[in-house]
């Protein structure tokens, strides 16, 4: 019974205490300990999020729905991998992190929100330009469904803090077994 109370779930962060502690103390080998691999994961996530945003312009509804499901599943898997690659630091509550990790996380949030404003602005400009230049002749008022761009923006919001940390954190040095 005490283990269940000890494994507190942080609703606002979407993590449990044991999950964060286990992730922070993990010294096992991982492909995501290398900065290059984390940056590649960030780039793949960006491409998939852009693809999810641009699904809005596909006019065939069946193809659009299939691609939306595929892109959303891929983005969700990538977002969980991003969280894991930065050891849940971007999502962990302050009480589970030390001062250094808190300062790294807060700096990551600052950059993430700056990028989020740029992403939101680019989304708005792209949609306005495409509507004004290319879609004037179509009657889009009947068929407007903004689910893909809204979902994409929500996924940008969820992924950007982990993406910034994954991009900025240096390669972790593995600890040899005999020194433990």
N, CA and C atoms as a LAMMPS dump frame, in Angstrom:
ITEM: TIMESTEP
0
ITEM: NUMBER OF ATOMS
540
ITEM: BOX BOUNDS ff ff ff
-5.0000000000000000e+02 5.0000000000000000e+02
-5.0000000000000000e+02 5.0000000000000000e+02
-5.0000000000000000e+02 5.0000000000000000e+02
ITEM: ATOMS id mol type element x y z
1 1 1 N 0.819 -1.192 0
2 1 2 C 0 0 0
3 1 3 C 0.866 1.26 0
4 2 1 N 2 1.251 0.694
5 2 2 C 2.855 2.437 0.732
6 2 3 C 3.513 2.68 -0.618
7 3 1 N 3.766 1.604 -1.379
8 3 2 C 4.369 1.785 -2.69
9 3 3 C 3.415 2.539 -3.615
10 4 1 N 2.139 2.267 -3.522
11 4 2 C 1.166 2.969 -4.353
12 4 3 C 1.124 4.455 -4
13 5 1 N 1.201 4.794 -2.711
14 5 2 C 1.233 6.201 -2.313
15 5 3 C 2.56 6.839 -2.714
16 6 1 N 3.645 6.051 -2.655
17 6 2 C 4.958 6.57 -2.984
18 6 3 C 5.087 6.863 -4.477
19 7 1 N 4.349 6.146 -5.303
20 7 2 C 4.4 6.338 -6.745
21 7 3 C 3.332 7.35 -7.158
22 8 1 N 3.536 8.57 -6.767
23 8 2 C 2.569 9.63 -7.013
24 8 3 C 2.52 9.983 -8.495
25 9 1 N 1.322 10.195 -9.022
26 9 2 C 1.139 10.606 -10.415
27 9 3 C 0.94 12.115 -10.454
28 10 1 N 1.761 12.796 -11.24
29 10 2 C 1.664 14.234 -11.4
30 10 3 C 0.822 14.513 -12.644
31 11 1 N -0.42 14.892 -12.429
32 11 2 C -1.369 15.06 -13.527
33 11 3 C -0.954 16.158 -14.5
34 12 1 N -0.458 17.248 -13.988
35 12 2 C -0.1 18.353 -14.885
36 12 3 C 1.115 18.025 -15.743
37 13 1 N 1.968 17.143 -15.272
38 13 2 C 3.169 16.777 -16.024
39 13 3 C 2.996 15.479 -16.8
40 14 1 N 2.047 14.651 -16.398
41 14 2 C 1.83 13.382 -17.077
42 14 3 C 2.879 12.339 -16.777
43 15 1 N 3.502 12.41 -15.598
44 15 2 C 4.53 11.448 -15.208
45 15 3 C 4.271 10.974 -13.782
46 16 1 N 4.865 9.838 -13.451
47 16 2 C 4.827 9.358 -12.073
48 16 3 C 6.178 9.607 -11.429
49 17 1 N 6.188 9.612 -10.119
50 17 2 C 7.432 9.849 -9.384
51 17 3 C 8.448 8.756 -9.688
52 18 1 N 8.017 7.498 -9.66
53 18 2 C 8.946 6.397 -9.932
54 18 3 C 9.477 6.441 -11.362
55 19 1 N 8.641 6.848 -12.3
56 19 2 C 9.07 6.94 -13.693
57 19 3 C 10.192 7.971 -13.846
58 20 1 N 10.043 9.109 -13.202
59 20 2 C 11.059 10.165 -13.299
60 20 3 C 12.341 9.726 -12.598
61 21 1 N 12.225 9.173 -11.403
62 21 2 C 13.412 8.745 -10.652
63 21 3 C 14.156 7.643 -11.394
64 22 1 N 13.407 6.678 -11.936
65 22 2 C 14.039 5.592 -12.693
66 22 3 C 14.745 6.141 -13.935
67 23 1 N 14.117 7.086 -14.608
68 23 2 C 14.708 7.67 -15.806
69 23 3 C 15.958 8.481 -15.474
70 24 1 N 15.918 9.239 -14.393
71 24 2 C 17.07 10.057 -14.014
72 24 3 C 18.255 9.214 -13.551
73 25 1 N 17.984 8.066 -12.953
74 25 2 C 19.055 7.211 -12.428
75 25 3 C 19.501 6.134 -13.406
76 26 1 N 18.917 6.095 -14.586
77 26 2 C 19.25 5.063 -15.567
78 26 3 C 20.646 5.313 -16.137
79 27 1 N 21.528 4.333 -15.974
80 27 2 C 22.882 4.431 -16.518
81 27 3 C 23.121 3.431 -17.633
82 28 1 N 22.083 2.723 -18.021
83 28 2 C 22.22 1.723 -19.081
84 28 3 C 22.469 2.372 -20.427
85 29 1 N 23.012 1.602 -21.352
86 29 2 C 23.271 2.158 -22.685
87 29 3 C 21.955 2.467 -23.404
88 30 1 N 21.955 3.559 -24.121
89 30 2 C 20.785 3.954 -24.899
90 30 3 C 21.25 4.685 -26.138
91 31 1 N 20.522 4.503 -27.214
92 31 2 C 20.855 5.171 -28.46
93 31 3 C 20.655 6.679 -28.326
94 32 1 N 19.842 7.101 -27.377
95 32 2 C 19.544 8.525 -27.219
96 32 3 C 20.484 9.24 -26.256
97 33 1 N 21.527 8.608 -25.802
98 33 2 C 22.524 9.296 -24.979
99 33 3 C 23.443 10.162 -25.844
100 34 1 N 23.426 9.9 -27.15
101 34 2 C 24.255 10.619 -28.102
102 34 3 C 23.48 11.831 -28.633
103 35 1 N 24.091 12.993 -28.64
104 35 2 C 23.423 14.217 -29.072
105 35 3 C 22.996 14.148 -30.538
106 36 1 N 23.81 13.546 -31.391
107 36 2 C 23.459 13.447 -32.807
108 36 3 C 22.161 12.662 -32.99
109 37 1 N 22.008 11.559 -32.267
110 37 2 C 20.794 10.75 -32.383
111 37 3 C 19.567 11.502 -31.861
112 38 1 N 19.745 12.259 -30.782
113 38 2 C 18.627 13.053 -30.263
114 38 3 C 18.246 14.142 -31.265
115 39 1 N 19.236 14.762 -31.888
116 39 2 C 18.941 15.799 -32.872
117 39 3 C 18.246 15.211 -34.095
118 40 1 N 18.639 14.007 -34.502
119 40 2 C 17.949 13.339 -35.609
120 40 3 C 16.496 13.053 -35.231
121 41 1 N 16.259 12.644 -33.983
122 41 2 C 14.898 12.41 -33.503
123 41 3 C 14.081 13.701 -33.536
124 42 1 N 14.691 14.809 -33.166
125 42 2 C 14.013 16.111 -33.208
126 42 3 C 13.656 16.471 -34.653
127 43 1 N 14.574 16.278 -35.579
128 43 2 C 14.312 16.611 -36.979
129 43 3 C 13.196 15.755 -37.566
130 44 1 N 13.185 14.467 -37.256
131 44 2 C 12.113 13.587 -37.733
132 44 3 C 10.773 14.03 -37.142
133 45 1 N 10.772 14.415 -35.882
134 45 2 C 9.545 14.901 -35.249
135 45 3 C 9.055 16.173 -35.918
136 46 1 N 9.964 17.083 -36.223
137 46 2 C 9.584 18.332 -36.902
138 46 3 C 8.964 18.037 -38.262
139 47 1 N 9.566 17.147 -39.025
140 47 2 C 9.034 16.798 -40.343
141 47 3 C 7.63 16.197 -40.214
142 48 1 N 7.437 15.322 -39.246
143 48 2 C 6.122 14.708 -39.055
144 48 3 C 5.085 15.727 -38.589
145 49 1 N 5.477 16.662 -37.734
146 49 2 C 4.544 17.698 -37.294
147 49 3 C 4.171 18.633 -38.448
148 50 1 N 5.116 18.949 -39.291
149 50 2 C 4.811 19.766 -40.471
150 50 3 C 3.878 18.99 -41.404
151 51 1 N 4.159 17.711 -41.577
152 51 2 C 3.277 16.872 -42.397
153 51 3 C 1.866 16.819 -41.836
154 52 1 N 1.753 16.704 -40.516
155 52 2 C 0.432 16.692 -39.885
156 52 3 C -0.29 18.014 -40.115
157 53 1 N 0.434 19.114 -40.086
158 53 2 C -0.178 20.422 -40.342
159 53 3 C -0.652 20.546 -41.783
160 54 1 N 0.133 20.047 -42.702
161 54 2 C -0.186 20.211 -44.117
162 54 3 C -1.249 19.253 -44.622
163 55 1 N -1.658 18.283 -43.82
164 55 2 C -2.747 17.387 -44.215
165 55 3 C -4.041 18.148 -44.45
166 56 1 N -4.137 19.313 -43.881
167 56 2 C -5.317 20.166 -44.031
168 56 3 C -5.622 20.438 -45.503
169 57 1 N -4.607 20.472 -46.344
170 57 2 C -4.783 20.864 -47.734
171 57 3 C -5.062 19.694 -48.662
172 58 1 N -5.16 18.499 -48.138
173 58 2 C -5.535 17.353 -48.955
174 58 3 C -7.059 17.357 -49.08
175 59 1 N -7.537 17.31 -50.303
176 59 2 C -8.977 17.439 -50.508
177 59 3 C -9.703 16.092 -50.463
178 60 1 N -9.022 14.997 -50.667
179 60 2 C -9.657 13.682 -50.667
180 60 3 C -9.852 13.223 -49.22
181 61 1 N -11.084 13.093 -48.715
182 61 2 C -11.307 12.846 -47.285
183 61 3 C -10.804 11.493 -46.779
184 62 1 N -10.905 10.463 -47.601
185 62 2 C -10.466 9.14 -47.141
186 62 3 C -8.951 9.107 -46.96
187 63 1 N -8.236 9.589 -47.948
188 63 2 C -6.778 9.655 -47.866
189 63 3 C -6.354 10.545 -46.703
190 64 1 N -7.054 11.655 -46.561
191 64 2 C -6.756 12.606 -45.491
192 64 3 C -6.915 11.952 -44.12
193 65 1 N -7.983 11.191 -43.927
194 65 2 C -8.208 10.561 -42.617
195 65 3 C -7.179 9.47 -42.334
196 66 1 N -6.817 8.689 -43.351
197 66 2 C -5.802 7.653 -43.148
198 66 3 C -4.439 8.269 -42.815
199 67 1 N -4.076 9.292 -43.558
200 67 2 C -2.796 9.95 -43.297
201 67 3 C -2.783 10.636 -41.933
202 68 1 N -3.92 11.186 -41.538
203 68 2 C -3.991 11.83 -40.228
204 68 3 C -3.753 10.819 -39.109
205 69 1 N -4.349 9.656 -39.231
206 69 2 C -4.151 8.615 -38.218
207 69 3 C -2.691 8.167 -38.192
208 70 1 N -2.101 7.965 -39.359
209 70 2 C -0.709 7.524 -39.44
210 70 3 C 0.228 8.587 -38.857
211 71 1 N 0.065 9.831 -39.291
212 71 2 C 0.93 10.899 -38.793
213 71 3 C 0.745 11.116 -37.29
214 72 1 N -0.492 11.054 -36.814
215 72 2 C -0.729 11.246 -35.385
216 72 3 C -0.091 10.126 -34.567
217 73 1 N -0.188 8.89 -35.03
218 73 2 C 0.447 7.774 -34.32
219 73 3 C 1.968 7.941 -34.303
220 74 1 N 2.53 8.327 -35.439
221 74 2 C 3.983 8.525 -35.507
222 74 3 C 4.417 9.656 -34.583
223 75 1 N 3.684 10.763 -34.583
224 75 2 C 4.045 11.906 -33.744
225 75 3 C 3.926 11.546 -32.264
226 76 1 N 2.9 10.797 -31.899
227 76 2 C 2.764 10.376 -30.497
228 76 3 C 3.932 9.489 -30.071
229 77 1 N 4.298 8.527 -30.919
230 77 2 C 5.447 7.674 -30.601
231 77 3 C 6.735 8.49 -30.497
232 78 1 N 6.91 9.424 -31.408
233 78 2 C 8.103 10.266 -31.363
234 78 3 C 8.118 11.16 -30.13
235 79 1 N 6.95 11.643 -29.717
236 79 2 C 6.922 12.502 -28.525
237 79 3 C 7.28 11.706 -27.272
238 80 1 N 6.832 10.454 -27.19
239 80 2 C 7.223 9.624 -26.047
240 80 3 C 8.719 9.318 -26.074
241 81 1 N 9.282 9.108 -27.261
242 81 2 C 10.723 8.882 -27.368
243 81 3 C 11.508 10.139 -27.002
244 82 1 N 10.977 11.299 -27.386
245 82 2 C 11.642 12.55 -27.01
246 82 3 C 11.671 12.717 -25.498
247 83 1 N 10.549 12.443 -24.845
248 83 2 C 10.499 12.55 -23.384
249 83 3 C 11.509 11.61 -22.746
250 84 1 N 11.577 10.403 -23.291
251 84 2 C 12.516 9.417 -22.754
252 84 3 C 13.967 9.825 -23.016
253 85 1 N 14.218 10.45 -24.16
254 85 2 C 15.592 10.807 -24.511
255 85 3 C 16.157 11.902 -23.618
256 86 1 N 15.294 12.746 -23.058
257 86 2 C 15.762 13.798 -22.151
258 86 3 C 15.475 13.431 -20.696
259 87 1 N 15.218 12.151 -20.458
260 87 2 C 15.023 11.61 -19.112
261 87 3 C 13.874 12.288 -18.363
262 88 1 N 12.831 12.667 -19.064
263 88 2 C 11.639 13.297 -18.493
264 88 3 C 11.929 14.61 -17.765
265 89 1 N 13.079 15.198 -17.987
266 89 2 C 13.426 16.448 -17.304
267 89 3 C 12.477 17.569 -17.723
268 90 1 N 12.075 17.593 -18.995
269 90 2 C 11.202 18.661 -19.471
270 90 3 C 9.816 18.598 -18.84
271 91 1 N 9.401 17.418 -18.372
272 91 2 C 8.05 17.25 -17.847
273 91 3 C 7.999 17.002 -16.349
274 92 1 N 9.136 16.806 -15.73
275 92 2 C 9.161 16.449 -14.311
276 92 3 C 8.836 17.658 -13.431
277 93 1 N 8.127 17.431 -12.329
278 93 2 C 7.888 18.537 -11.388
279 93 3 C 9.17 18.918 -10.664
280 94 1 N 9.207 20.141 -10.16
281 94 2 C 10.428 20.667 -9.532
282 94 3 C 10.896 19.851 -8.345
283 95 1 N 9.98 19.276 -7.598
284 95 2 C 10.376 18.552 -6.393
285 95 3 C 11.175 17.284 -6.685
286 96 1 N 11.151 16.806 -7.938
287 96 2 C 11.91 15.606 -8.298
288 96 3 C 13.236 15.919 -8.981
289 97 1 N 13.527 17.2 -9.202
290 97 2 C 14.749 17.599 -9.895
291 97 3 C 15.66 18.375 -8.959
292 98 1 N 16.969 18.333 -9.246
293 98 2 C 17.89 19.17 -8.475
294 98 3 C 17.988 20.546 -9.141
295 99 1 N 18.765 21.447 -8.537
296 99 2 C 18.822 22.826 -9.008
297 99 3 C 19.369 22.932 -10.43
298 100 1 N 20.373 22.131 -10.753
299 100 2 C 20.957 22.162 -12.093
300 100 3 C 19.929 21.729 -13.136
301 101 1 N 19.196 20.659 -12.854
302 101 2 C 18.187 20.17 -13.785
303 101 3 C 17.034 21.169 -13.933
304 102 1 N 16.679 21.826 -12.84
305 102 2 C 15.617 22.834 -12.901
306 102 3 C 16.046 24.001 -13.776
307 103 1 N 17.296 24.445 -13.632
308 103 2 C 17.762 25.572 -14.455
309 103 3 C 17.848 25.175 -15.929
310 104 1 N 18.273 23.941 -16.217
311 104 2 C 18.314 23.46 -17.603
312 104 3 C 16.906 23.397 -18.176
313 105 1 N 15.967 22.86 -17.397
314 105 2 C 14.583 22.752 -17.845
315 105 3 C 13.975 24.131 -18.082
316 106 1 N 14.189 25.058 -17.156
317 106 2 C 13.613 26.398 -17.304
318 106 3 C 14.185 27.125 -18.513
319 107 1 N 15.486 26.977 -18.758
320 107 2 C 16.081 27.577 -19.958
321 107 3 C 15.503 26.938 -21.215
322 108 1 N 15.273 25.627 -21.155
323 108 2 C 14.64 24.938 -22.29
324 108 3 C 13.236 25.44 -22.551
325 109 1 N 12.483 25.689 -21.472
326 109 2 C 11.136 26.228 -21.633
327 109 3 C 11.16 27.61 -22.265
328 110 1 N 12.11 28.437 -21.875
329 110 2 C 12.223 29.772 -22.454
330 110 3 C 12.416 29.678 -23.963
331 111 1 N 13.347 28.835 -24.394
332 111 2 C 13.589 28.664 -25.823
333 111 3 C 12.396 28.011 -26.513
334 112 1 N 11.761 27.054 -25.838
335 112 2 C 10.615 26.365 -26.43
336 112 3 C 9.465 27.334 -26.682
337 113 1 N 9.204 28.227 -25.752
338 113 2 C 8.107 29.175 -25.952
339 113 3 C 8.446 30.216 -27.011
340 114 1 N 9.717 30.542 -27.146
341 114 2 C 10.11 31.421 -28.251
342 114 3 C 9.867 30.731 -29.587
343 115 1 N 10.265 29.477 -29.675
344 115 2 C 10.041 28.714 -30.899
345 115 3 C 8.559 28.499 -31.142
346 116 1 N 7.797 28.324 -30.081
347 116 2 C 6.361 28.122 -30.229
348 116 3 C 5.693 29.348 -30.837
349 117 1 N 6.13 30.527 -30.438
350 117 2 C 5.568 31.735 -31.048
351 117 3 C 5.925 31.796 -32.532
352 118 1 N 7.135 31.392 -32.879
353 118 2 C 7.527 31.375 -34.29
354 118 3 C 6.723 30.33 -35.068
355 119 1 N 6.527 29.152 -34.486
356 119 2 C 5.75 28.093 -35.144
357 119 3 C 4.31 28.55 -35.354
358 120 1 N 3.725 29.173 -34.337
359 120 2 C 2.355 29.672 -34.471
360 120 3 C 2.246 30.739 -35.544
361 121 1 N 3.214 31.636 -35.594
362 121 2 C 3.217 32.685 -36.609
363 121 3 C 3.366 32.09 -38.01
364 122 1 N 4.262 31.138 -38.174
365 122 2 C 4.457 30.5 -39.484
366 122 3 C 3.187 29.759 -39.903
367 123 1 N 2.557 29.049 -38.977
368 123 2 C 1.29 28.376 -39.293
369 123 3 C 0.261 29.386 -39.789
370 124 1 N 0.117 30.477 -39.057
371 124 2 C -0.877 31.486 -39.438
372 124 3 C -0.563 32.076 -40.806
373 125 1 N 0.69 32.43 -41.044
374 125 2 C 1.065 33.041 -42.321
375 125 3 C 0.861 32.066 -43.474
376 126 1 N 1.284 30.813 -43.291
377 126 2 C 1.134 29.817 -44.354
378 126 3 C -0.339 29.608 -44.684
379 127 1 N -1.178 29.488 -43.681
380 127 2 C -2.594 29.263 -43.951
381 127 3 C -3.246 30.478 -44.602
382 128 1 N -2.889 31.669 -44.172
383 128 2 C -3.447 32.879 -44.779
384 128 3 C -2.988 33.007 -46.228
385 129 1 N -1.705 32.798 -46.484
386 129 2 C -1.171 32.926 -47.842
387 129 3 C -1.806 31.886 -48.758
388 130 1 N -1.898 30.655 -48.31
389 130 2 C -2.474 29.612 -49.168
390 130 3 C -3.948 29.898 -49.443
391 131 1 N -4.679 30.328 -48.435
392 131 2 C -6.082 30.658 -48.666
393 131 3 C -6.231 31.838 -49.622
394 132 1 N -5.45 32.864 -49.432
395 132 2 C -5.589 34.07 -50.253
396 132 3 C -5.1 33.866 -51.682
397 133 1 N -4.011 33.138 -51.853
398 133 2 C -3.42 33.014 -53.186
399 133 3 C -3.971 31.855 -54.002
400 134 1 N -4.198 30.733 -53.354
401 134 2 C -4.492 29.528 -54.123
402 134 3 C -5.919 29.017 -53.986
403 135 1 N -6.595 29.354 -52.919
404 135 2 C -7.891 28.722 -52.673
405 135 3 C -9.059 29.695 -52.771
406 136 1 N -8.877 30.808 -53.456
407 136 2 C -9.954 31.777 -53.611
408 136 3 C -11.131 31.211 -54.399
409 137 1 N -10.835 30.427 -55.403
410 137 2 C -11.887 29.949 -56.293
411 137 3 C -12.705 28.804 -55.692
412 138 1 N -12.232 28.179 -54.633
413 138 2 C -12.959 27.066 -54.025
414 138 3 C -13.901 27.556 -52.938
415 139 1 N -14.97 26.855 -52.751
416 139 2 C -15.913 27.199 -51.683
417 139 3 C -15.514 26.398 -50.442
418 140 1 N -14.549 26.91 -49.711
419 140 2 C -14.019 26.197 -48.554
420 140 3 C -14.865 26.399 -47.312
421 141 1 N -15.769 27.352 -47.329
422 141 2 C -16.559 27.625 -46.132
423 141 3 C -17.425 26.44 -45.743
424 142 1 N -17.797 25.617 -46.707
425 142 2 C -18.647 24.454 -46.414
426 142 3 C -17.853 23.292 -45.822
427 143 1 N -16.6 23.159 -46.19
428 143 2 C -15.831 21.964 -45.844
429 143 3 C -14.658 22.224 -44.9
430 144 1 N -14.631 23.36 -44.237
431 144 2 C -13.496 23.652 -43.368
432 144 3 C -13.524 22.777 -42.121
433 145 1 N -12.467 22.035 -41.949
434 145 2 C -12.269 21.229 -40.745
435 145 3 C -10.828 21.454 -40.31
436 146 1 N -10.677 22.18 -39.24
437 146 2 C -9.349 22.573 -38.791
438 146 3 C -8.728 21.577 -37.817
439 147 1 N -9.144 20.334 -37.84
440 147 2 C -8.641 19.387 -36.847
441 147 3 C -7.142 19.136 -36.989
442 148 1 N -6.635 18.984 -38.2
443 148 2 C -5.21 18.698 -38.37
444 148 3 C -4.324 19.84 -37.884
445 149 1 N -4.578 21.091 -38.273
446 149 2 C -3.71 22.157 -37.744
447 149 3 C -3.83 22.327 -36.235
448 150 1 N -5.024 22.146 -35.693
449 150 2 C -5.198 22.281 -34.24
450 150 3 C -4.455 21.174 -33.51
451 151 1 N -4.578 19.953 -33.998
452 151 2 C -3.852 18.832 -33.387
453 151 3 C -2.352 19.055 -33.522
454 152 1 N -1.916 19.543 -34.681
455 152 2 C -0.483 19.789 -34.887
456 152 3 C 0.035 20.848 -33.919
457 153 1 N -0.714 21.921 -33.724
458 153 2 C -0.282 22.962 -32.773
459 153 3 C -0.232 22.392 -31.36
460 154 1 N -1.232 21.587 -30.993
461 154 2 C -1.217 20.961 -29.653
462 154 3 C -0.007 20.045 -29.487
463 155 1 N 0.343 19.308 -30.53
464 155 2 C 1.516 18.438 -30.451
465 155 3 C 2.806 19.26 -30.422
466 156 1 N 2.84 20.389 -31.122
467 156 2 C 3.998 21.285 -31.016
468 156 3 C 4.153 21.746 -29.578
469 157 1 N 3.037 22.144 -28.955
470 157 2 C 3.081 22.604 -27.563
471 157 3 C 3.608 21.499 -26.653
472 158 1 N 3.148 20.27 -26.876
473 158 2 C 3.562 19.158 -26.023
474 158 3 C 5.012 18.741 -26.261
475 159 1 N 5.474 18.834 -27.493
476 159 2 C 6.803 18.316 -27.841
477 159 3 C 7.933 19.336 -27.723
478 160 1 N 7.644 20.604 -27.898
479 160 2 C 8.733 21.588 -27.985
480 160 3 C 9.669 21.634 -26.783
481 161 1 N 9.19 21.582 -25.534
482 161 2 C 10.17 21.584 -24.433
483 161 3 C 11.15 20.412 -24.503
484 162 1 N 10.652 19.225 -24.796
485 162 2 C 11.546 18.065 -24.921
486 162 3 C 12.426 18.181 -26.158
487 163 1 N 11.886 18.751 -27.231
488 163 2 C 12.682 18.921 -28.446
489 163 3 C 13.85 19.868 -28.2
490 164 1 N 13.597 20.966 -27.505
491 164 2 C 14.667 21.932 -27.219
492 164 3 C 15.739 21.291 -26.343
493 165 1 N 15.314 20.584 -25.304
494 165 2 C 16.302 19.916 -24.439
495 165 3 C 17.074 18.849 -25.197
496 166 1 N 16.379 18.064 -26.029
497 166 2 C 17.056 17.022 -26.801
498 166 3 C 18.081 17.632 -27.745
499 167 1 N 17.78 18.787 -28.278
500 167 2 C 18.705 19.438 -29.202
501 167 3 C 19.913 20.014 -28.469
502 168 1 N 19.699 20.559 -27.271
503 168 2 C 20.756 21.285 -26.575
504 168 3 C 21.635 20.43 -25.673
505 169 1 N 21.096 19.368 -25.097
506 169 2 C 21.885 18.582 -24.143
507 169 3 C 23.065 17.917 -24.838
508 170 1 N 24.232 17.936 -24.203
509 170 2 C 25.407 17.299 -24.82
510 170 3 C 25.316 15.773 -24.729
511 171 1 N 26.194 15.121 -25.431
512 171 2 C 26.274 13.667 -25.389
513 171 3 C 26.642 13.22 -23.975
514 172 1 N 25.914 12.243 -23.464
515 172 2 C 26.191 11.726 -22.119
516 172 3 C 27.285 10.695 -22.189
517 173 1 N 28.196 10.762 -21.244
518 173 2 C 29.271 9.783 -21.172
519 173 3 C 28.769 8.597 -20.36
520 174 1 N 28.95 7.398 -20.89
521 174 2 C 28.504 6.207 -20.173
522 174 3 C 29.483 5.879 -19.049
523 175 1 N 28.942 5.352 -17.976
524 175 2 C 29.744 4.986 -16.811
525 175 3 C 30.106 3.499 -16.944
526 176 1 N 31.414 3.167 -16.927
527 176 2 C 31.791 1.754 -17.042
528 176 3 C 31.296 0.953 -15.831
529 177 1 N 31.024 -0.313 -16.078
530 177 2 C 30.467 -1.19 -15.035
531 177 3 C 31.401 -1.34 -13.833
532 178 1 N 32.725 -1.388 -14.046
533 178 2 C 33.647 -1.631 -12.947
534 178 3 C 33.779 -0.432 -12.012
535 179 1 N 33.385 0.761 -12.458
536 179 2 C 33.513 1.929 -11.583
537 179 3 C 32.294 2.147 -10.702
538 180 1 N 31.273 1.336 -10.883
539 180 2 C 30.047 1.504 -10.08
540 180 3 C 30.221 0.974 -8.692
